[in-house]
Amino acid sequence: MNSLHIIAFTHRDFNFDEIGHFHLEDSSRINSLNKLKSDLNVDELMYLSTCNRVEFIVNSNLKIDTKFLEILVGNFISSEKIKYFVNKTAVFSGKKAVHHLFSVASSIDSLVVGEREIITQVRKAFEECKDHKLCGDFIRVLVQMTISTAKKVYTESEIATRPVSIVSLAFLELKKYISKKPKKIVVIGAGKTITSMLKFINKNINHQFIIFNRSTEKAENLVNQLNLNAQIFPLSEMGNQKLDYDFIITCTGSKEIILNTDKFQKINPENKKNIIVDLAVPNDCDNKIESLYNVKLINVDQLKVRAEENLKARSEEIKRCLEIIDKQIIQYYLAEKERTLERALSAVPQSIKGIRKKAFKEVFVKELGTLDPQAINIVNSLVDYMEKKYISVPMKMAKDILLKESTK
């Protein structure tokens, strides 16, 4: 466990624009992570990216010092800002790293406490990194116990009785302005966050959508998936002309402003009253739009305040969750020790088979040649039995010792 480290860039230490520097586009993510793993020279690497955090889970015996962090941050940040980010970066190692990841997956450390979506995000992040050989068995055991812990927290506590995600917070805010009549809504982006938001919005009401996205094919998939009444345009055409709409919802993976003042003026030249929901990190919408035009802007920074209020209200329940996490850490210690033992003993079965082969083919070949077929079968059965016991008995004894140690 001493080789486990987590390097975290979260809402606790950075604003959303700063965290946005570490988000990787789908098209380049694996290549970027392979380069990072090589640059850092670590055994395993897992990358977790959500709306309010980016975390690097690392299996390495290297010391996570300033030089290590400079290499990591330097893969994302220009050289003149590396020192600033390194000084603010949170690093967790050993047991603290396990506790941190368990807390994240249980949404205790999340921007929105009690939101189950983080479990799926952790699992998918691991599966992607595993499928591309970025991480292996050590992180597999960690993630397996992480997901188990999160499910236990949600089952045995009241933390998720009122789950409120960034998306649902945004919808509750937008709902104040949406009547039961169909609306015309401009959508910028077609990713997971937009999909979740439109599921809320389009429920039982047939709104009309104008969707702009870099990939029109991805936008078409979204329309088909949710059975939307929508027109689709490439993102490059957004801001070219006036649009007839009631609301704008935007969430892309862009690191640059998507909706600036010039584009907004072109799509809304008459300066009609507007509601804009910007769920992107960093922001898609220029904040100046709210002060210059007749606009109500709802963005992640505002929703963060609401989420922190929820955190205070649930403080007692969080204590219960932390008790569950502490107990699960003990179970993880045992599971990882067992797996370490299994890894160490993985060569034993093959060695025993080699000894058996040599015994039959070389050491006792003459003696065996004097036996009849029935006697040979008895010898084979005897050796088979002893072979299995020589593998299973030491493993069981070692596990029993580990169990006793973990309960002391």
N, C-alpha and C positions, 0 to 999 in steps of 0.2 A: 504493500500500500504506500510505502514511502516514495515510490516512483510515480505516484499520481499527483498531477498538478492541474489546476484550472486557472486560466488567465481570462479575466472577465471585464467586459466593457458594458456597464449597465446604467440604468437611469439613476442609480444612487450616486454615481460619480461623474457622469457626463450628461450633457443635454442631447436631445435626439439628433440634432444635426451632426454632432461629434460621433455618436454611435453609428450614424449612417455611413461614415467612412469605411467601416469594417464589414458592411453588408456586401455580399458577392452576388453578382448577376448569375442567373441559372446557366447561361451559356458558357461562362468562364470559370465557374466555381471550382470544378474538379481540377482543372489545370492549375489554378491559383493555389489550391490546397496542396497539390502534389509538390509544387515549387516550395511552398512554405515548409512542408514536412522535410524536404531535402535541405533547405537552408537552416532549419533548426536542428537537424540531425536527431530527431526523436524516433522512438520505436513505433508509437501509435499516435494518431491525431484524429480527434473528432471535432467537428465544427457545428455549433448551435447558434442559429440566428432567429430572433423573434422581433416583434415590433419594439421592444424596449431593452434588448440586450443582444450582444454578440459574445459568445464564449468559446474558448479553445480548450478542450479536454485533452491532456497530454499524458502519455506513459513514457517516462524517460528518467534515467538515473542522473541526468545532467542537473546542475544547479540552476534554478530559475533566477538568475541575477540580472543586473542592468544590461549587460551585453546581450543576453538572451532576449530580453524584452525589446531592446533596440532593433534586433533583427526582425522580430515578429512585427512590431509596429511599423518598421521601415518598409514592409511589404504593402502597406496600405496608406501611409502618411508621408507627405513631403518632408525632406530632411530637416528643415528649419523648425518643424513642429513636433519632431519625434520626442524630444526631451519633455515637452509639456504632457504628452500622452503617457509616456513611460512613468512619470512621477505620479500620475493619478490612477494608474492601472491597478486593479485589485488582483492579487495572486493568492490562491488557496492551495495548500499542499497537505498530503496525507489525510488524516481524519477530518481536518477542516474542509478539505476538498469534497470528501464524501458527504459531509453534512450540508455543504453549500448546494451540491447537485440535488440531493434529496429534497432540500427546501425549495429549490427552483421548480422541480417537477411537481411538487405538492402545492405550488403556487404561493407558498409562504413568502418567497422573496420576489414575487412577480409584481408588476405594476398594478395588476388587478388581482386581488386575493380571491381564491376560490374558483378560478377559471380552469376547467378541465382540459382545455385545448392544448395546454402546454405538454401534457403526456404524449399526445400524438406528435407534437413537434419534436420532442426528444427522441421518440422511437424512429421517426422518419429521418431525422438527422443522423442517427446511428446507422440505420440501414443503408443510407446513401454512402456514408464513409466506409462502411464495411464492404459494400458491393464494389467499391473502387479501391479496395486494399489499403485504405488509409489507416484503418484501425483493425484490431484483431481480438484475441480471446480475453485479454486483460480488461479492455473497455467493454467487451460483451458482458462479462460477469457484472461489472459495475452498472451498466445500463439496465440489465435484467433486474437487479435488485432495486434500482432507482424507480423503475416503472411499478414494481411490486409495492414499494413503499408509498408511492403516490396514490395508488389505488386503495391501499389500506387507510391512508389519511382521509380520502374522500368517503370511504365506507364507514369509518369508525369515529368521524368527527362531523361537526355541523358546518365546516368551513365552506362547503359548496351548496348550502341550502339556498343561498341567494347569489349564484354566480353572476358576475357582471364583467364581461370582457370589454375591451376597447370598442369593439364593433357594437355590442349591445348598448354601451354607454352612449355612443354616437347616435344610434338609432333612437334611443329614448329622448335624446335632445332634439333630433330632427322631427320626431313624432309630434312635438309641440306645434310644428308648422305644417304638418301634413293632415289634411282632412281625409274623409273616407272616399273622396272623389279621386279618379285617376289623375296623375300628374305627368308632366313632361320633364324628364330628368336626364341631364347630361352626365355621362359616366366616363371618367378618364382612367384607363387601366382595366385589366381583366384577370388579375391574380386571385389568390386565396382570400385576401381581405375583402376585395370587392365582391367576390362570390358570396361570402358570408353576409355582407351588408345587404346585398340585393335579395338574399333569401328572406331577410326580415322585411324589407320594404315591399316586395312584390307579393307577399302572402295575402291571398284573397282579393287583391286589387290589381287590375290590369293596367299598370302604368305604361307609358310610352318612353322608351329609352333611346338616347343617341350615344353610342359607344365609340370612343376613340382609343385605339391601342396600337402599339408598334406592330404586333402580329395580329392581322385581321383574322387569321385562322383560329388563334386562341380566343379571340372575341366571339367568333362563330360557335366555338365549343361551349363557351359560357352561355350564349343565347339558347343553344339547344338543350343544355343541361338544365337550365331553369325555365325553359319554355317562355322566353321573354318576347315581348312585342318591341322589336328594336331595329334601328338602323346602325350600320357599322361603317366606320371610316378609319383610315390609317392615322396615327397620331400626328403625322406631319401636316395634316390638313386642319388640325385643331387651331382655331384663331384666325382662319382665313376669311370668315364671313360671319354675319349676324346669325344667331340661333334663337329659335323659339323654345323656351324652356322655363321651368319653375325653380329647379334646384341643380346644383353641381355636386357630384361626389367624385373624389379623386384619390387614387392610391396607386402609384407606380413605384418601380424600383430605381428610379432615376436619382442620381446624385445632384442634378441640376434642377433649378426651378422649371416647372412645366407650364404653369399658368402665370405669366407675368402681367404687368399692368397694360402693356400694349395689346396683347392677345385678348385680355378680358374686355378692353374697350371695344375691340372689333366684334366680339360675340354679343356684347351688350351695349351698343352705342347709345341707347336711350336711357341708360342708367336706371333700369327697373330694379326694384328691391330684390335682393338675391340672398339665398342661403347657400353657403359653400361648406361642404364637409371634407376636410383634408385629413386623411388617415395615413398619409405617407410619412416615412422616416428616412431621410430628412424630408421636410415639407415640399409638396408639389406646388403649393400656391404662395405667391409673394404676399407677405403680411401687409404690405402697403395697400393692397386692394381694399382691405377693410376700412382703412382710414380715409382713402381717396374716393371711395364709391359707396353706394347705398347697399352695403353688404354685411351680413351676419356670418362671421367665419367661425366654424367649429373645427378645432384641430387637436392633435394628440396632446400638445402641451396643456391645453385647457382640461382635457379629460383626465390627465394625470392628477390634477388637483382633486377631482372627484374620487379617483381611485384611492388616493392617500387618505381621504376621509373614511372610505370603507375600511381601510386597513386599521384605523384607530378603533372603529366600531367593533372590529372582530378580534381585538387583542386577547381577550380571554380564551377564545376558541383556538387561537394560534398557540397558546401555551399547551393545550391538549395535543395539537399537531406535533409540536416539538418533542413532546414526551414519546410519541409514536416513532418519530424519526430517530431519537436516541436509541431506542430498543432495536430498530432496524439496522442501525450502524453495527451493532454487535453481531447481528445475523450476517451482515455483509462481511465482517472480519472473518467469520467462520467459513462462509462460502468461498471467499478468496483464498483462504489458507488451504481448504480442501482442493480447490482447483489448482493451486500452486503445487500441492502434493501430487495431484494427478498428472500434471505436466512433467514433474520430476520423475515420476514412475512410468511414464508413457513408453519408455524403452524396455521396461522389464519383461512384458509378454514376449517381445521379439527375442530377447536374450535367452529366456527360458526355452523357447522353441528351438533356438540354435543349440542349446545344451542337449535337448532331447534328440535333435537330428544327429549330433555328433555321437551321442551314446548308442543310437541304433545303427548308425552307418560305420562307426569306427571302433569305439571302446568295447562294446559288447557284441560285435557282429558275429564272432565265432560262437559264442554261447547261445545267441538267439537262433543260430543256424541249426542247433541240435534240438530245438523245440518243435512240437507238432503245431498245426494251425490253431487248435483250441487254446493251447498254452500261450501262443503269440497274441491271441485275442484278449486273454486275461491280462497279459503284460501291458498291452495297449490301453486297456480300460483302466488299469491301475495307474499308469503314467498320466493318462488324461485327467483322472481325478486329482492326482497330486499337483499337476500343472495348474489347474484351476484354483486349487487351494493356495498354492504358492503366490498366485496373483492377487486373490481376493482377501486372504487372511491378513497380510501386512497392511493392505489398504484400509481394512476395517479397523485394525488396531490403531493405525495412525489417526484415523478420523475420530475414534473414541478418545484418544489423547487430546486432540484439538478441541473436542467438545468439552472435556473436563477443564481444560485451560480457559476456555471462553466463559465458563460459568463461575470461575473463581472470583 
